[in-house]
């Protein structure tokens, strides 16, 4: 199951936070090469605990531990987005 974290419309246009319910994001992301993704904010890099922001939003631990944060840059192409989506889905199906 895939869940969008945050408001569906009132959000930054270049940032996406979603959860793979029942999966641990840090484990699944460990096997992906070729693009960058995060399991939390930049100030909490490397920690394997629920993001304080996601906890404050009331997310269940099983949802919050599966959270991935993705950001687009000015030069990110549609092809790169499609590739990242494919790699993410493959990694989480395998985890």
C-alpha positions in Angstrom: 0.0 0.0 0.0 1.3 3.5 -0.9 0.1 6.5 1.1 0.7 10.2 0.4 1.9 12.0 3.5 0.7 15.6 3.9 -1.9 17.7 2.2 -2.8 16.6 -1.3 -2.7 20.1 -2.8 -1.2 22.6 -0.3 2.4 21.4 -0.6 5.8 22.4 -2.1 5.7 21.8 -5.8 9.0 20.0 -5.9 8.8 17.8 -2.8 6.9 14.5 -2.2 6.6 12.5 1.0 5.0 9.1 0.7 4.9 5.9 2.7 5.1 2.3 1.7 2.9 0.8 4.5 4.5 -2.1 6.4 7.9 -1.6 4.8 11.0 0.0 6.4 12.1 2.7 4.0 15.8 2.7 5.1 16.1 -1.0 4.3 14.5 -0.7 0.8 16.4 2.4 -0.1 19.7 0.8 0.8 19.5 -1.3 -2.4 18.9 1.5 -4.8 21.6 3.2 -6.7 21.4 6.0 -9.3 19.3 8.6 -7.5 19.0 10.1 -4.1 16.0 9.7 -1.7 15.7 10.2 2.0 13.8 8.6 4.8 13.5 11.9 6.7 14.5 15.5 6.8 18.1 16.5 6.1 18.7 17.3 9.7 17.8 13.7 10.7 19.9 11.8 8.1 21.1 8.4 9.3 18.5 8.0 12.1 16.2 4.9 12.1 13.3 6.3 14.0 10.0 7.9 13.2 10.4 11.5 11.9 9.1 14.0 14.5 7.2 15.8 11.8 5.4 12.6 10.7 4.7 11.7 14.3 3.2 15.2 14.9 1.0 14.6 11.9 -0.3 11.5 13.7 1.0 8.9 11.3 1.0 5.3 12.6 4.5 3.9 13.2 4.0 1.3 10.4 3.2 4.1 8.0 5.9 6.5 9.2 8.7 3.9 9.1 7.9 3.4 5.4 8.2 7.1 4.6 10.4 8.4 1.7 11.0 12.0 0.9 11.8 12.9 -2.7 12.7 16.3 -4.1 13.0 17.6 -7.7 15.7 20.0 -8.9 15.5 22.5 -11.7 17.2 20.1 -14.1 15.2 17.0 -13.2 13.7 15.5 -16.3 10.4 13.5 -16.7 12.5 10.5 -17.7 14.5 10.7 -14.4 11.2 10.9 -12.4 9.9 7.8 -14.3 13.1 5.9 -13.6 13.1 6.8 -9.9 9.5 5.7 -9.6 10.3 2.4 -11.2 13.4 1.8 -9.0 11.4 2.7 -5.9 8.6 0.4 -6.7 11.0 -2.5 -7.4 12.9 -1.9 -4.2 9.8 -1.8 -2.0 8.3 -4.9 -3.7 11.6 -6.7 -3.0 11.9 -5.5 0.6 
